[in-house]
Amino acid sequence: MIKTISVSSLILLCTAILEAAVISNLTFLPSTPDLLMLCVLFFSLHNGKIVGETTGFVSGLFLDFLSSAPFGLNCLFRTTLGYLSGLFAKTLNTEGILVPAMLGLIASVYKGLFLLLLSFLYPSKITIYSIFDLSSLFEILMNIVFAPIVFTILKFFRNSIIVSPETRL
């Protein structure tokens, strides 16, 4: 389990740097795909709640250090996403294109609703996240498109990032 979380954290760090330093600076995109969210989704769906919430927290911590969001916002969102998607561990077949795309859509809508709820609770700290805004719809579309790609890439690291059933908690 330690090996899984360590390798997953290294992948999340590389993804966070890629997302914050490269992808966010592409000026022709109205918004960017949330690759870290898709990685947390993959880790939690294949390993369960504990690894899901741990990798969610770690990815949120990386993103909080690299972004200008209020500190802890990404940790909170990604930890809850990791836990909730970990509830469905080993029950969904993430092979192919359709299921990962649907999971990307569901996670993106959850992100929008979660941030919308927090913007009502903390209106001066969090900018309002409208699901029907053009940039939000573009981000949802990008997450749907990139989810099968991210899931396929992460399957190459299957031996290092997926906990075997006999060592799972």
C-alpha positions in Angstrom: 0.0 0.0 0.0 2.9 2.4 0.8 4.4 1.7 -2.7 1.0 2.4 -4.3 0.5 5.7 -2.6 4.2 6.7 -3.2 4.0 6.0 -6.9 0.6 7.6 -7.2 1.9 10.7 -5.4 4.8 10.9 -7.8 2.4 10.7 -10.8 0.1 13.3 -9.2 3.1 15.7 -8.6 4.1 15.4 -12.3 0.5 15.9 -13.4 0.1 18.9 -11.1 3.3 20.5 -12.5 2.1 19.7 -16.1 -1.3 21.1 -15.4 -0.1 24.3 -13.6 2.9 25.1 -15.6 2.1 24.0 -19.2 -1.6 23.4 -19.8 -2.9 26.4 -17.8 -0.7 28.7 -20.0 -2.2 27.7 -23.3 -4.0 30.9 -24.1 -6.2 29.5 -26.9 -8.1 27.4 -24.4 -11.0 29.0 -22.6 -10.3 26.6 -19.7 -8.2 23.6 -19.0 -9.0 19.9 -18.3 -8.6 18.8 -14.7 -6.1 16.0 -15.2 -5.5 15.7 -11.5 -9.2 15.0 -10.8 -9.1 12.3 -13.5 -6.1 10.7 -11.9 -7.7 10.7 -8.4 -10.8 9.2 -10.0 -8.7 6.4 -11.5 -6.7 5.7 -8.3 -9.8 5.6 -6.1 -11.9 3.4 -8.5 -9.1 0.8 -8.7 -7.9 0.9 -5.0 -10.8 1.9 -2.8 -11.7 4.6 -0.3 -8.4 4.8 1.7 -6.1 5.2 -1.3 -8.7 7.4 -3.0 -9.0 9.9 -0.2 -5.2 9.9 0.4 -4.4 10.5 -3.3 -7.2 13.1 -3.4 -5.7 14.9 -0.4 -2.2 14.8 -1.8 -3.3 16.0 -5.3 -5.3 18.8 -3.6 -2.2 19.8 -1.6 -0.1 19.9 -4.7 -2.6 22.0 -6.5 -3.1 24.4 -3.5 0.6 25.1 -3.5 0.6 25.7 -7.3 -2.6 27.7 -7.7 -4.1 30.9 -6.3 -7.2 29.1 -4.9 -7.9 29.5 -1.2 -5.6 27.0 0.7 -7.4 23.8 1.4 -10.1 24.2 -1.2 -8.6 21.7 -3.6 -7.7 19.3 -0.7 -11.3 19.3 0.5 -12.8 18.8 -3.0 -10.4 16.1 -4.1 -10.5 14.2 -0.8 -14.3 14.0 -0.9 -14.1 13.0 -4.6 -11.5 10.2 -3.8 -13.7 8.9 -1.0 -16.9 8.9 -2.9 -15.5 7.3 -6.0 -13.6 4.8 -3.8 -17.0 3.5 -2.7 -17.4 2.1 -6.2 -13.9 0.4 -6.2 -13.7 -2.7 -8.3 -17.4 -2.5 -9.3 -17.0 -0.5 -12.5 -15.3 -1.7 -15.6 -13.1 1.2 -16.7 -11.9 -0.4 -19.9 -12.9 1.3 -23.1 -14.0 4.8 -23.8 -17.6 5.2 -22.7 -17.3 4.4 -18.9 -14.3 6.7 -18.3 -16.0 9.4 -20.3 -19.1 9.1 -18.2 -17.0 9.1 -15.0 -15.3 12.3 -16.3 -18.7 13.9 -16.8 -20.0 12.9 -13.4 -16.8 14.0 -11.6 -16.9 17.4 -13.5 -20.5 18.0 -12.5 -19.7 17.0 -8.9 -16.9 19.5 -9.0 -19.2 22.2 -10.3 -21.9 21.5 -7.7 -19.3 21.2 -4.8 -17.7 24.6 -5.7 -21.1 26.2 -6.2 -22.2 25.1 -2.7 -18.9 26.4 -1.2 -19.3 29.7 -3.0 -22.7 30.1 -1.2 -21.0 29.4 2.1 -17.9 31.5 1.5 -19.0 34.1 -1.1 -16.0 36.4 -0.6 -13.4 33.7 -0.9 -14.5 31.5 -3.8 -15.5 32.7 -7.2 -18.9 31.5 -8.4 -18.6 28.4 -10.5 -21.5 28.3 -13.0 -21.9 24.9 -14.7 -23.6 26.6 -17.7 -20.8 29.1 -18.3 -19.0 28.6 -21.6 -15.6 28.0 -19.9 -17.2 25.5 -17.5 -18.8 23.6 -20.3 -15.5 23.6 -22.2 -13.8 22.2 -19.1 -16.5 19.5 -18.7 -16.1 18.6 -22.4 -12.3 18.4 -22.0 -12.6 16.2 -19.0 -14.9 13.9 -20.9 -12.4 13.7 -23.8 -9.3 13.3 -21.6 -10.8 10.8 -19.1 -10.3 7.7 -21.4 -6.8 9.0 -22.4 -5.7 9.4 -18.8 -7.2 6.1 -17.7 -5.4 4.3 -20.6 -2.1 6.0 -19.7 -2.4 5.1 -16.0 -3.1 1.5 -16.9 0.5 1.2 -18.1 1.5 1.7 -14.4 -1.0 -0.9 -13.2 1.6 -3.0 -11.3 2.8 0.0 -9.3 -0.4 1.9 -8.6 -3.1 -0.8 -8.0 -3.2 -2.5 -4.7 -3.5 -6.3 -5.0 -6.6 -7.7 -3.2 -4.7 -9.5 -0.5 -3.0 -6.3 0.7 -6.0 -4.1 0.5 -7.5 -2.7 3.7 
